[in-house]
Amino acid sequence: DKQYLMMPGPTPVPPSVYAAMSRPVGGHRTDEFARMHKRIVEKLKRVFQTQNDIFVITNSGTGALETAIANTVSARDKVLALITGNFGERFANIARAYGAELIEVNFGYGKDVDLSVVEEKLRQNPDVKVVLATQNETSTGVCNDIAGIGALVARTPALLLVDGVSGVGAIEIKVDEWGIDMLCTASQKAFMLPPGLAMVSVSDKAWGVVNNNKAPRFYFSIPAFKKVLDKWNTAYTPNVTLFYGLEAALEMMEAEGLDNVYTRHALLARATRAAVKALGLRLLAEERYASNALTAVWGPEGIAADDLRKIIKNKYGVIFAGGQGEVKGKIIRIAHMGFADKMDVIIAVSALEMALAEAGYPVQLGAGIAAAQEVFLGRV
Ligand code: PMP
C-alpha cells in the first residue's frame, strides 16, 4: 500500500538523496572522505549561519543532545532548563543524568518560552552554568524565540545549548548572531535523510568549558572529535552512507536557496493552519509562535485523536504523529518539513477531512482543502 510519511521524523527522503546513498560504501580514512567531510561542514555552516566548528556524528538527535551535555555539564552544575514540551523535558533529563542541579521552568504544552521569566531566572541565579532551550518543540509544534533567549544568556557567563533537532533546515537559525553556544540537530527531519547522523556546533565561549569538563565521556567526547577534525577525519567509524546522502541533501537545499527553503516551510505551515481552522479544529500553539515545520491539532470534542489517526493511516496510508507527554492521545501532529510541498498539504488535509467525516464529526468536505488552496493561490 502506498504510504505518505507526514510525521515529524523520519521524514520522506528525496530520490536524489537515495541515489547518492546507493553508492558502494567507501573508506572513511581516505582523502575522498576527508574532502567530502569538509564540503559538508562548509555547507552546514551556511545552514547554521556560523563560523564555529560543526561536528557530524553518528547518532540520533538524542545523541547530539547528550554530546552537548556531556561536554559542558559536570555534577552539581546549575542548569536552567526552558521546557515547552516533551523534548525540553528530555534535554533536562539528560542534564539530570549527568548530575546537574536543575532549575526547570515549564511553560506548559502549547506555550512558548516567556523571555521575562528567563531574564528573572538568570538574575536570581547568577551561578547558572548552562541554559537549555528548544528551537522547535516537536511535541507541541511551538517555535521558541532563540534570538531573544540568546540575547539574555549572552550577558551572563552561562552557555546556551539549543535543541534544533526538528527545526534546523526548516526554520532559519543564526548561531553566531544569536549567541548559540551549541546547536544540536539530526538528519531525519528537515535534512531529508534517514535517521543516523547528528550535528553539533561549538562556540568559542563553549570551548573552554568543553576542554575542561569533568563529566565522564568517551564516544561523546568533543575534544576527541576535534583532535582529528583538522584532517577532516572522524574519531570513530562514521555512517559513511549517510554522509553521501547529507551532501546530496545539502546540495538540494542550496539549489533551492536556503531563504526559499524557509519560505516554503512557512507557506506550508500557514496553509495547514488555515485548513485546520476551516474545519473547526483548534491548534495547540498560538499562531504567532506556531512552528513552520509541523502543526499540532487538538482532536475534536468526543473523538479520540488516536482513533482518527488510525483511520487516516489504515484507509488512506497517511502517517501523522500523535501526542506525547501531557497531550498523549489528545492531539494530531501533521509534519510539513523537509521534502514537502504544497500537494503534500492537500493530501494531508484531504485524509483528515475524510477521517473526520467517518468518525462522525460534522465536516464540510473540501472546506479545509479550499482554505489551503486560497493560501497557495496567494489570495489570503
Ligand atoms: N529533540 C527534538 C526537538 C526532536 O524532535 C527529537 C526527535 N523527535 C529529538 C530531540 C530526539 O531525536 P532522536 O529521536 O533522533 O534521538
Boltz pocket constraint, residues with backbone or C-beta under 6 A from the ligand:
constraints:
  - pocket:
      binder: B
      contacts: [[A, 8], [A, 9], [A, 60], [A, 61], [A, 62], [A, 63], [A, 87], [A, 134], [A, 136], [A, 137], [A, 138], [A, 139], [A, 163], [A, 164], [A, 165], [A, 166], [A, 186], [A, 195]]
      max_distance: 6.0
